[in-house]
Amino acid sequence: MYARRIQTIKIVIFELICGQVPLLALVSWDKICLPKAAGRLNIMNLKLWNNAAILKLLWAIDQKKDS
């Protein structure tokens, strides 16, 4: 927690001095997608959701009986 605060302060100071925000991701996407119980944002990972939706459609096509 302390390291995160220092990193935030460094970014704010860098922005004030240079007038720009560094193009560095502060948190990885995998960590953002973790549940709120784990202290993250619980954002849905759309790549995984898309793969699951495709597999669900393929399963439905495979299980459909020809008439």
Secondary structure, DSSP 8 states (H G I E B T S, - for coil): -HHHHHHHHHHHHHHHHHSS-----SS-HHHHTS-GGGTS-----HHHHHHHHHHHHHHHHHH----
